[in-house]
Structures are given as structure tokens and as C-alpha cells.
Amino acid sequence: MTFKIKLLRITTIPTSFNLLKGQMAFMQKNDFAVTMLSATGNEIEELVKQEGCPHYIVPLTRKITPLKDALALFLFVRYLKKEKPDIVHSHTPKAGTVGMLAAKLAGVPVRLHTIAGLPLVESRGIKRFLLNTVEKITYSCATKIYPNSFGLQQIILDHRFCSPDKLKVMGNGSSNGINTRFFHPEAISEAEKKQVRLKHAIQPEDFVFVFVGRLVKDKGINELVNAFKQIQNKRSKIKLLLVGSYEQELDPLNESTLLEIQNNSGIISAGYQEDVRPYYTVSHCLVFPSYREGFPNVPMQAGAMGLPSIVTDINGCNEIITHEFNGLIIPPKNVDAIEKAMLRIMEDKVLYQKLKSNARESIVSRFDQLTLWKLIKAEYDEQLRLAGIES
């Protein structure tokens, strides 16, 4: 008699599953019975259709909410005792804490948690203490921890959150790799490019810098907008294309930044886009001045689309980008550094062509999605073997 291993994948909100797109479907086709768990959201119906596996709602929140968290923990333990999964694999901070603690209390044999960023890095005082404590609880309850970058692994070791033998980076890093067939410059037609240019009044002679992601303080948007303003005093025919949504309630931008985005004719706020590829194809360079990351998808996407990137010298970013090979690396929170890098990209034509020519291959050779999925599947098999479960 054959049976499938029961695998639960948990994130705090359903949107986070988009960062793992295709991975659940792959596991479902390779001897795993997969269930997704998260808080409720409008995306669930499409998510279930896309991945081909069911979804179960756990009332998780992204903020520190002790009473709601306790309720979520109770409901999740009850669910786990009923379903008896072989593996619980969590992503995102709150899902990690609740998921790993519940899985341990329920006696789940294989408890895995992927770290894709540490909010505590930018926190101070009592908030930092609380986040440190929560992080240690998560790590102690998990049987294995997967930082999605080598830099993040080092931060975990420096903070002594767990022993080195509990940590493992999959492949060259990343939680989901990149679909290099989907993110390909030839996948977007000239008609699609023209449509984006017309919609946003982008002229053929414009040099376009693009940012893709949440428009929040931690992504360096305040500094990016200020740097762009300074460049406009020196150069004409440039555009800054911002592709993403605001999160003013969680990580607000300065009022002056919001006003500049609204009133500056050179700044295009395109909003959230389901398909970001056309926006890469009308751009010349990605600028990604984030304060902290685990292993960001955006520089991988841009590189796969043939764009060089300007990124900050933080973990993840500095593993995707090699300085002066496929992009430029600058210090974080530094307006002048962003300005100088953007000017250099515009003015040094030889350097720009070198970075551009190396951009796609540097991603394809290291972060192909299917290769990473196979590594994760093999890791599941290994962890099941160590737990005495035949996969």
C-alpha cells in the first residue's frame, strides 16, 4: 500500500505564499499531500487553484497580539493533533513562532522553519528584547532552521539563537529560487512594452530606474526619492518607476517623500502589479536600497530580465549582486551613495554594458527555481529519514 507524506506549509498571511509560488504544487506532484495554512484573505481561492492543494485558516496576525496569538496557538495545536502531519514547514516570523510551538506541542516529528529576514535587526529597546525572545522560542521548537542566505545564517550565529548544526542554507540561497523561463526578457512582447510606455508617458530617450517592492521606509524609499531629486538637478530625461503598494499603517514613508512622489513628474508610481515583467523591460536599471532582507526576489527577477542592479550591502543582496560584475553595491541609508551609483550607471557606458551582459547568466547559473525545489524535496526526505519515517 502506498501513502503520501502529510506536509503542512504555514505563513502568516496568504499573500506570503506568492513568494513560494509553484513550490507547493511541485511537492504535491512528488509524493507529498500538501496543505497550506495562513490567516484569511482574498487570495486564498486563487492560491488553492494555483497550487492544487487545500488551504486551512489559522487566525494569525502580523503584529504582537498576545491574546490573538494564544487563540491561534490553541486552534493550531487542535488541528495538528487531528491531522497528524509528518512535516510542518513554516515561513514568516509569526507563523514560525506559532507554527513551530504548536507543532512541538502536538508531537509533529519534523518541524522546519525558513528564515527570510529578521525584523529585529532594525528594532531597539523592549521591542528588540521581545523579538529576540520570540526568535529563540521558534528556533528551539524547530528540528531544523533554514536561513535563506549565508549572511542571514551568520547573523543567527552571531546572536546565538541556536547551535550551528541546526542551520542549513539550501543551495546558493533563496526560499524559492527564480523561474528563469518566466522571468526572461523575450517573454514580453514589443506591444506589451509599448503599452507600459504609453500608459506612463515614458519616452524613448528616457533613462529609467525602477524599484519593485513595498513602498515603505525599510526598503529605502525615502533615500531613493531624495537621491532622484538630487540627480534631476544635474541630469534631464530620467525617470524613477516605483512598482508596488504603500503600507503606511505598518512602515510609513515620510510625508515629504509622499508629496514628492505625488508632485514630481519624473517619478511614476505604478502601484501593485500582478505581472512586473513589463516594467523591468522598459527600465534600464533596478535600484533596491533596502535596509534589511533575507534573500530578496526582486534583484533576482531584475537580473533574470537582463537588468543590472544597485543594491545595498546587506545580506541576501550582496550574495545576488557582485560589485561591478552584475551590479553595484552601496552602503544602506545613504542618499549620496544612491545618487553616485545612479549617475555612474547612466554615465559610464562601458561599465553599464558589462553589468547588463552579466546580469541574466549570473542568476540562471545560481538560482534556477526547479533546481532549488529538488534540493528542498531531498531535504524533506532526509529529515523524514532522520525522524524514522519512510518517505
C-alpha positions, 0 to 999 in steps of 0.5 A, spaced: 500 500 500 502 506 498 501 513 502 503 520 501 507 524 506 502 529 510 506 536 509 503 542 512 506 549 509 504 555 514 505 563 513 502 568 516 498 571 511 496 568 504 499 573 500 506 570 503 505 564 499 506 568 492 513 568 494 513 560 494 509 560 488 509 553 484 513 550 490 507 547 493 504 544 487 511 541 485 511 537 492 504 535 491 506 532 484 512 528 488 509 524 493 507 529 498 499 531 500 500 538 501 496 543 505 497 550 506 495 554 512 495 562 513 490 567 516 484 569 511 484 573 505 482 574 498 487 570 495 486 564 498 481 561 492 486 563 487 492 560 491 488 553 492 487 553 484 494 555 483 497 550 487 492 544 487 492 543 494 487 545 500 488 551 504 486 551 512 485 558 516 489 559 522 487 566 525 494 569 525 496 576 525 502 580 523 503 584 529 504 582 537 497 580 539 498 576 545 491 574 546 490 573 538 496 569 538 494 564 544 487 563 540 491 561 534 496 557 538 490 553 541 486 552 534 493 550 531 495 545 536 487 542 535 488 541 528 495 538 528 493 533 533 487 531 528 491 531 522 497 528 524 502 531 519 509 528 518 512 535 516 510 542 518 514 547 514 513 554 516 515 561 513 514 568 516 516 570 523 509 569 526 507 563 523 514 560 525 513 562 532 506 559 532 507 554 527 513 551 530 510 551 538 504 548 536 507 543 532 512 541 538 506 541 542 502 536 538 508 531 537 509 533 529 516 529 528 519 534 523 518 541 524 522 546 519 522 553 519 525 558 513 528 564 515 527 570 510 529 576 514 529 578 521 525 584 523 529 585 529 535 587 526 532 594 525 528 594 532 531 597 539 529 597 546 523 592 549 521 591 542 528 588 540 528 584 547 521 581 545 523 579 538 529 576 540 525 572 545 520 570 540 526 568 535 529 563 540 522 560 542 521 558 534 528 556 533 528 551 539 521 548 537 524 547 530 528 540 528 531 544 523 532 552 521 533 554 514 536 561 513 535 563 506 542 566 505 549 565 508 549 572 511 542 571 514 545 564 517 551 568 520 547 573 523 543 567 527 550 565 529 552 571 531 546 572 536 546 565 538 539 563 537 541 556 536 547 551 535 550 551 528 548 544 526 541 546 526 542 551 520 542 549 513 542 554 507 539 550 501 543 551 495 546 558 493 540 561 497 533 563 496 526 560 499 524 559 492 529 560 487 527 564 480 523 561 474 528 563 469 523 561 463 518 566 466 522 571 468 526 572 461 526 578 457 523 575 450 517 573 454 514 580 453 512 582 447 514 589 443 506 591 444 506 589 451 512 594 452 509 599 448 503 599 452 507 600 459 510 606 455 504 609 453 500 608 459 506 612 463 508 617 458 515 614 458 519 616 452 524 613 448 530 617 450 528 616 457 533 613 462 529 609 467 530 606 474 525 602 477 524 599 484 519 593 485 517 592 492 513 595 498 513 602 498 515 603 505 521 606 509 525 599 510 526 598 503 529 605 502 524 609 499 525 615 502 533 615 500 531 613 493 526 619 492 531 624 495 537 621 491 532 622 484 531 629 486 538 630 487 540 627 480 534 631 476 538 637 478 544 635 474 541 630 469 534 631 464 530 625 461 530 620 467 525 617 470 524 613 477 518 607 476 516 605 483 512 598 482 508 596 488 503 598 494 504 603 500 503 600 507 503 606 511 499 603 517 505 598 518 512 602 515 510 609 513 514 613 508 515 620 510 510 625 508 515 629 504 517 623 500 509 622 499 508 629 496 514 628 492 512 622 489 505 625 488 508 632 485 514 630 481 513 628 474 519 624 473 517 619 478 511 614 476 508 610 481 505 604 478 502 601 484 501 593 485 502 589 479 500 582 478 505 581 472 512 586 473 515 583 467 513 589 463 516 594 467 523 591 468 523 591 460 522 598 459 527 600 465 534 600 464 536 599 471 533 596 478 535 600 484 533 596 491 536 600 497 533 596 502 535 596 509 534 589 511 532 582 507 533 575 507 534 573 500 530 578 496 526 576 489 526 582 486 534 583 484 533 576 482 527 577 477 531 584 475 537 580 473 533 574 470 530 580 465 537 582 463 537 588 468 543 590 472 542 592 479 544 597 485 543 594 491 545 595 498 550 591 502 546 587 506 545 580 506 541 576 501 543 582 496 550 582 496 550 574 495 545 576 488 549 582 486 557 582 485 560 589 485 561 591 478 560 584 475 552 584 475 551 590 479 553 595 484 553 595 491 552 601 496 552 602 503 544 602 506 541 609 508 545 613 504 542 618 499 549 620 496 551 613 495 544 612 491 545 618 487 553 616 485 551 609 483 545 612 479 549 617 475 555 612 474 550 607 471 547 612 466 554 615 465 559 610 464 557 606 458 562 601 458 561 599 465 553 599 464 554 594 458 558 589 462 553 589 468 547 588 463 551 582 459 552 579 466 546 580 469 541 574 466 547 568 466 549 570 473 542 568 476 540 562 471 547 559 473 545 560 481 538 560 482 534 556 477 527 555 481 526 547 479 533 546 481 532 549 488 525 545 489 529 538 488 534 540 493 528 542 498 524 535 496 531 531 498 531 535 504 524 533 506 526 526 505 532 526 509 529 529 515 523 524 514 529 519 514 532 522 520 525 522 524 524 514 522 519 515 517 519 512 510 518 517 505 
